[in-house]
């Protein structure tokens, strides 16, 4: 064996083998990598009965369990992509034990799915659910890339200065929100398009300017419009999925999003997306 071949062989043998546990949980559709890291941190994931360290790689024959239940990919399971018109009162969590009003029991889909991102319990509107961990990871990396449209009603009339301040950016959560598109639709309602998504962003922005949100509806995510009655859901169309994949394919690897900061599909968490 010549020197180069020997070097390449040594390099190959030195590389860690196996798939990282967070990537595995994502690829089987259990949750996103971020949510998997949280589950691992909380000690709710085991490999062969032992709680792993962050970054542990799986080896052939390893048995993975979450919260005591073995998990794995269902053979032949087709990818599922759902758009739901979430009603007020439904919580975007997959915890079916501690949260009786969870989104999973509400939609009652026959196979395992989980929400992409969150929408406040007291808000209604469009949210995606899927069993495809890969698309979740790609969407979650799409920082400041994708529009989400909201229709908002506040508790009292507002002036043009309110709209200008909302559009320019408001100081909340130790930061200034990104500029956004906003237009008045009545004396107490407005339409707002965000590409950012801090925790309870719209509610916090309004409160910082002396108004209180009394109704909030998300009417669009990227190219998908809210077109079904409250409480109903439908599968995303091939055309919608093609456009979504086209958009997320343009996003670079390794970006961390603001709009899904609190997205933890299988961890109890009352924080949520801009609402």
For each residue, the residues with C-beta under 8 A, 3 or more apart:
1: 5 6 9
2: 5 6
3: 6 7
4: 7 8
5: 1 2 8 9
6: 1 2 3 9 10
7: 3 4 10 11
8: 4 5 11 12
9: 1 5 6 12 13
10: 6 7 13 14
11: 7 8 14 15
12: 8 9 15
13: 9 10
14: 10 11
15: 11 12
16: 57
17: 57 59
18: 57 58 59
19: 23 24 27 57 58
20: 23 24 55 56 57 58
21: 24 25 36 40 45 47 52 55 56 57 58 64
22: 25 26 33 36 37 40 54 55
23: 19 20 26 27 33
24: 19 20 21 27 28 58 64
25: 21 22 28 30 31 33 36 39 45 64 66 71 133
26: 22 23 29 30 31 32 33 36 133 134 136 137
27: 19 23 24 73 133 134
28: 24 25 71 72 73 133
29: 26 73 77 112 113 114 130 131 132 133
30: 25 26 36 66 71 112 114 133 266
31: 25 26 35 36 39 94 114 133 136 264 265 266
32: 26 35 36 133 136 137 140 263 265
33: 22 23 25 26 36 37 133 137
34: 37 38 140 260 263 264
35: 31 32 38 39 263 264 265 266 267
36: 21 22 25 26 30 31 32 33 39 40 45
37: 22 33 34 40 41 54
38: 34 35 41 42 264 267
39: 25 31 35 36 42 44 45 66 266 267
40: 21 22 36 37 43 44 45 51 52 54
41: 37 38 54
42: 38 39 267
43: 40 51
44: 39 40 66 67 267
45: 21 25 36 39 40 51 52 64 65 66
46: 49 50 51 52 64 65 68
47: 21 50 52 56 58 62 63 64
48: 62 63
49: 46 63 65
50: 46 47
51: 40 43 45 46
52: 21 40 45 46 47 56
53: 56
54: 22 37 40 41
55: 20 21 22
56: 20 21 47 52 53
57: 16 17 18 19 20 21
58: 18 19 20 21 24 47 62 64
59: 17 18 62
60:
61:
62: 47 48 58 59
63: 47 48 49 70
64: 21 24 25 45 46 47 58 70 71 72
65: 45 46 49 68 69 70 71
66: 25 30 39 44 45 69 71 266
67: 44 266
68: 46 65
69: 65 66
70: 63 64 65
71: 25 28 30 64 65 66
72: 28 64
73: 27 28 29 77
74: 77 111 112
75:
76:
77: 29 73 74 111 131
78:
79: 130 131 132 135
80: 109 111 113 129 130 131 132 235
81: 128 129 130 132 135 235 236 241
82: 107 109 113 128 129 130 233 234 235 236
83: 126 127 128 224 226 228 233 234 235 236
84: 103 107 126 127 128 129 232 233
85: 124 125 126 226 228 229 230 231 232 233
86: 90 92 103 119 123 124 125 126 127
87: 90 124 230 231
88: 121 122 123 124
89: 101 121 122
90: 86 87 101 102 103 106 121
91: 99 101 102 103 121 270
92: 86 103 115 117 118 119 121 127 272
93: 99 102 103 104 265 266 267 268 269
94: 31 102 103 104 114 115 265 266
95: 98 99 102 266 267 268
96: 99 102 104 105
97:
98: 95 268
99: 91 93 95 96 102 268
100: 105
101: 89 90 91 105 106 121
102: 90 91 93 94 95 96 99 105 106
103: 84 86 90 91 92 93 94 106 107 115 127 129
104: 93 94 96 107 108 109 113 114
105: 96 100 101 102 108
106: 90 101 102 103
107: 82 84 103 104 113 129 233
108: 104 105
109: 80 82 104 113 129
110:
111: 74 77 80 131
112: 29 30 74 131
113: 29 80 82 104 107 109 129 130 131
114: 29 30 31 94 104 129 130 131 136 265 266
115: 92 94 103 118 127 128 129 263 265
116: 127 128 129 130 135 136 139 140 260 263
117: 92 127 128 139 140 197 259 260 263 273
118: 92 115 127 260 262 263 271 272 273
119: 86 92 123 124 125 126 127 218 272 273 275
120: 123 200 203 216 272 273 275
121: 88 89 90 91 92 101 270 272
122: 88 89 216 275
123: 86 88 119 120 216 217 218 272 275
124: 85 86 87 88 119 216 217 218 230
125: 85 86 119 150 216 217 218 219 226
126: 83 84 85 86 119 218 219 220 221 224 225 226
127: 83 84 86 92 103 115 116 117 118 119 218 221
128: 81 82 83 84 115 116 117 221 224 236
129: 80 81 82 84 103 107 109 113 114 115 116 233
130: 29 79 80 81 82 113 114 116 135 136
131: 29 77 79 80 111 112 113 114
132: 29 79 80 81 135 136
133: 25 26 27 28 29 30 31 32 33 136 137
134: 26 27 137 138
135: 79 81 116 130 132 138 139 244 245 248
136: 26 31 32 114 116 130 132 133 139 140
137: 26 32 33 133 134 140 141
138: 134 135 141 142 248 249 251
139: 116 117 135 136 142 146 244 248 260
140: 32 34 116 117 136 137 257 260 263
141: 137 138 248 251 252 253 254 255 256 257
142: 138 139 145 146 247 248 251 255 257
143: 251 255 256 257 258 259
144: 178 195 196 257 258
145: 142 195 247 250 251
146: 139 142 195 221 222 247 259
147: 193 194 195 220 221 222
148: 193 194 195 197 218 220 221 222 259 274
149: 191 192 193 194 218 219 220
150: 125 191 192 193 194 202 216 217 218 219 274 275
151: 185 189 190 191 192 216 217 219
152: 189 190 191 192 202 206 213 215 216 217
153: 188 189 213 214 215 216
154: 158 188 189 190 206 211 212 213 214
155: 188 211 212 213 214
156: 188 211
157: 187 188
158: 154 162 163 187 188 190 209 211
159: 162 163
160: 163 164
161: 164 165
162: 158 159 165 166 209 211
163: 158 159 160 166 167 182 183 184 190
164: 160 161 167 168
165: 161 162 168 170 209
166: 162 163 170 180 182 190 192 205 206 209
167: 163 164 179 180 181 182
168: 164 165 179
169: 176 177 178 179
170: 165 166 176 177 204 205 208 209
171: 175 176 177 208
172: 175 177 198 201 204 205 208
173: 198 199 204
174:
175: 171 172 198
176: 169 170 171
177: 169 170 171 172 180 196 198 201 205
178: 144 169 194 195 196
179: 167 168 169
180: 166 167 177 192 193 194 195 196
181: 167 192 193
182: 163 166 167 190 191 192 193
183: 163 190 191
184: 163 189 190
185: 151 189 190 191
186: 189
187: 157 158
188: 153 154 155 156 157 158
189: 151 152 153 154 184 185 186
190: 151 152 154 158 163 166 182 183 184 185
191: 149 150 151 152 182 183 185
192: 149 150 151 152 166 180 181 182 202
193: 147 148 149 150 180 181 182
194: 147 148 149 150 178 180 197 201 202 259 274
195: 144 145 146 147 148 178 180 259
196: 144 177 178 180 201 258 259 274
197: 117 148 194 201 257 258 259 260 261 273 274
198: 172 173 175 177 201 204 258 259 261 274
199: 173 204 261 262 271 272 273 274
200: 120 203 204 271 272 274 275
201: 172 177 194 196 197 198 204 205 273 274 275
202: 150 152 192 194 205 206 213 216 274 275
203: 120 200 206 207 213 216 275
204: 170 172 173 198 199 200 201 207 208
205: 166 170 172 177 201 202 208 209
206: 152 154 166 202 203 209 211 212 213
207: 203 204 210 211 212 213
208: 170 171 172 204 205
209: 158 162 165 166 170 205 206
210: 207
211: 154 155 156 158 162 206 207
212: 154 155 206 207
213: 152 153 154 155 202 203 206 207 216 275
214: 153 154 155
215: 152 153
216: 120 122 123 124 125 150 151 152 153 202 203 213 275
217: 123 124 125 150 151 152 226
218: 119 123 124 125 126 127 148 149 150 221 226 275
219: 125 126 149 150 151 225 226
220: 126 147 148 149 224 225 226
221: 126 127 128 146 147 148 218 224
222: 146 147 148 243 244 247
223: 240 243 244 247
224: 83 126 128 220 221 236 240 244
225: 126 219 220
226: 83 85 125 126 217 218 219 220
227:
228: 83 85 232 233 234
229: 85 232
230: 85 87 124
231: 85 87
232: 84 85 228 229
233: 82 83 84 85 107 129 228
234: 82 83 228
235: 80 81 82 83
236: 81 82 83 128 224 240 241 244
237: 240 241
238: 241 242
239: 242 243
240: 223 224 236 237 243 244
241: 81 236 237 238 244 245
242: 238 239 245 246
243: 222 223 239 240 246 247
244: 135 139 222 223 224 236 240 241 247 248
245: 135 241 242 248 249
246: 242 243 249 250
247: 142 145 146 222 223 243 244 250 251
248: 135 138 139 141 142 244 245 251
249: 138 245 246
250: 145 246 247
251: 138 141 142 143 145 247 248 255
252: 141 255
253: 141
254: 141
255: 141 142 143 251 252
256: 141 143
257: 140 141 142 143 144 197 260 261
258: 143 144 196 197 198 261
259: 117 143 146 148 194 195 196 197 198 273 274
260: 34 116 117 118 139 140 197 257 263 273
261: 197 198 199 257 258 271
262: 118 199 269 271 272 273
263: 32 34 35 115 116 117 118 140 260 273
264: 31 34 35 38 267 269
265: 31 32 35 93 94 114 115
266: 30 31 35 39 66 67 93 94 95 114
267: 35 38 39 42 44 93 95 264
268: 93 95 98 99
269: 93 262 264
270: 91 121
271: 118 199 200 261 262
272: 92 118 119 120 121 123 199 200 262 275
273: 117 118 119 120 197 199 201 259 260 262 263
274: 148 150 194 196 197 198 199 200 201 202 259
275: 119 120 122 123 150 200 201 202 203 213 216 218 272
